[in-house]
Amino acid sequence: MPRETFLYLFWYYLNIVYVKLFHMEQTIEQFLATHPDWCVSGETLVGNWKLSGFDAVKPLVGKLCNLADSFNHHPTVTFGYNTIQVETTTHDAGNTITEKDIELAQRVTQLMTE
C-alpha cells in the first residue's frame, strides 16, 4: 500500500474514533445533567439511591437483576440496609462508558422512581 494511502486511511479512521469519543462525552454530560443520582467515577457510570429501609431495597434488587438480564448488560449492584448503588461500564469496549450503559442507567432510574 502506498504511504499516501496509508496516511489517508489512518487520518480517516482517527477522525471517526475522535468523533465517536467526542459524541460519547457529550452524551454522558447530557445524561448527568438530567440525572442527579448518577456520576462518573473513572470509566464507570455510578448511581446511588437512599431508600426508606431494607423492605424497600429487597424488591428493587431483584428488579435490577431482571432488568440487567433483559439488557444482557450486567452492572455491579451493591446494597445495604437502605441504600443501592449501581455501577455500569462496558467490558467488551475496554471498560468504558458506552450508549449501552447510558440506556441501562436511564432504565434503572425509571425503575428506582416507580
N, C-alpha and C positions, 0 to 999 in steps of 0.2 A: 504494500500500500504506500503510495507516495506520501511524503511528510506533510504536504499541504492538506491532503485529505484527512490524515490522522488528526492534525491540529484542528481542522474544521469540526470533525466529529467530536473531538474532545471538548471543545468550547460549546458545541451544541448540547451535548449531554450534561455538561456542567451547568449550563443555564437552566435546563429542565430541573435538575436537582435543586438549584438555588430557588427557583420559582416555587417548587413544591414545599421546601422548607420555610420560605417566607410566608406562603399561604397558610401553612400549619401554625406558624407562630401567631398570625393574625386570628386564626380560628380559635386557638387556645385563649388568647387575650379577650376576644369577644365572649367566649363561654364564661370565663372567670368574672367578667364584668357583670354578668347577669345571673350568676350562681354563687352567692356569697359563702355557701357551705363548702366550696371546693378551693383548693390551692394547688400550686405546683411545688413539688419537692424533688429537686434533681430532674430526672426524666420520668417522673411519676405524677399522675393526677391523684390527689388525695381529697376525700370528702369526709367530714366529721359531723356527727349529729349527737345531740344530747336529748334523751327521752325521759319519760316520767319514771321508769323503773324497768326491772327485768321482765315483767309481764308484757311490756311494750316491745322489748328488744327481741324476745324469743320468736314471735311470728315473722318479724321483719328479716331476721337472719335466714330463715327458710325461704322466704320470698326472694331474697337476694340471690340465694343459690339457684333457685329455679330460673330467675332472670338471666343469670350468668350462663346457665346451661342452654337457654333458648338462643343466646347470642353466640354460643361456643367461644366465649371470651371470659376467662375466669380471673377475677380480681382477688386480691388478698383482702379478706374481711376479718376485722378484729372487733370483738365486742366485749363489753364489761357490764356491770350492773345496770347502768343507764346510758351507755354510750355505744355507738357503732362507728367504725372507721372503715372506709373502702379505699383501697389503693389499686389503681389500674395503670398498666403500661403494656405495650405490645412487644412481646418477647421475640417474635419472628421478624420484627422490624428493628432489631438491635436495641431492644429495651428503650424505646422512645414512645412518646405520646402520638397516637395516630387518630384518624377520624373514628376508628372503631372504639377507642377509649372515650372520645367525646360523646359519641352516640350512647354508649353504655352509661356514662355519667349522667346524661340527660334522663335516661330511663330510671336510673337509681334515684335521682332527685324526685321524679314523679312518684315513685314508689314510697319514698320517705315522707312525702307530703300528702299522701292519700288519707 
